[in-house]
Amino acid sequence: MIGALMLDIAGLALSTEDIQILANPQVGGIILFSRNIESPRQVRALTDHIRQIRPEILIAVDQEGGRVQRLKQGFTKLPAMGQFGHLYQTQPEQALSLAEQCGWLMATEVLAVGIDLSFAPVLDLNNISDVIGDRSFSNHIEDVVALARAFMQGMQRAGMATTGKHFPGHGSVKADSHIAAALDHRSYQDIANTDMQTFVELMPTLNALMPAHVIYPQVDRNPAGFSRYWIQEILRKQLGFEGVLFSDDLTMQAACVAGGADARIIAALEAGCDMGLVCNNRDDAILALNAIQDLPLPDQIRIQRMQGKIPSLNITDELDLGDEWHEVKQRILQI
């Protein structure tokens, strides 16, 4: 069974405490960071060990490309998605082809080392945000939709589910929600006609969404990830989205409006998120875990769809994943 909390670990291997925590049924996922990565061989050994304890657990990473890439040593250096947007202006067909290949390449490498999913792609517009920037494909809705669709088709071809972030849009909010409260004072109609359009148009290709830790006060007083209105009324009812909803990291500064980690994860789950992320603070993770012990587990059928097609491979310190991988890698490295 898959639980409702995704947490992190400190090192390159599981500690005794990690092993004990993994046994808790409400732990549904592990997210890996750069500190957990030494080489492809080491990552595969770590994920294999995690699955020995909890075979069904989701293992995730942020492997967007550009400045958000956790798997580095021994893995392909991926371009920022904004580079595809620049290329799309002059060579749209080539940009779409390369975006699809990049999605496939990223997913193929991530799956090879036993990780189910990368929280990707970013569907925000590259507008004024301090934290989004070239993580976004473009500041034009049509360009983001075309390029992100191609990228996600590549991910799915490799066997990885897709996660769009940060619904309903973080790109038009200047503040970085990791370190500050983020507010967007526009009306619902303004948001729906601009930033939210990328999510709406790409919904058929999306397996999961991650709501933004942004407050849209003209719509609801709670950040989107804690908002029954955004999640249940807009996403589930009006837009008919049936995929998984992951909270963004509940230790981010913008999430603190909901109280302590225990209150935050309760707020996220009660609003309609399937799984809450509590990262980079083990005390907070334990607090959150204790708070949800009596809550029901997430919808298992829905959340199991996020499990990746993990290949049976003997991974060494240097990846070698076949002829197509070699060819695509060389193309992506030339971008």
Secondary structure, DSSP 4 states (H G I P E B T S, - for coil): ---SEEE--SSSS--HHHHHHHTSTTEEEEEE-GGG-S-HHHHHHHHHHHHHH-TT-EEEE-EEETTEES--TTS--PPPTHHHHHHHHH-HHHHHHHHHHHHHHHHHHHHHTT--EE---B----SS-TTTGGGSS-SSHHHHHHHHHHHHHHHHHHT---EEEEET-STT--S-TTTS--B--S-HHHHHHTHHHHHHHHGGG-SEEEE-S-B-TTT-SSBGGG-HIIIIIIIIIIS---SEEEEEETTSGGGGGG-SHHHHHHHHHHHT-SEEEE-S-HHHHHHHHHHTTTSPPP-HHHHHTT----------SS----HHHHHHHHHHHT-
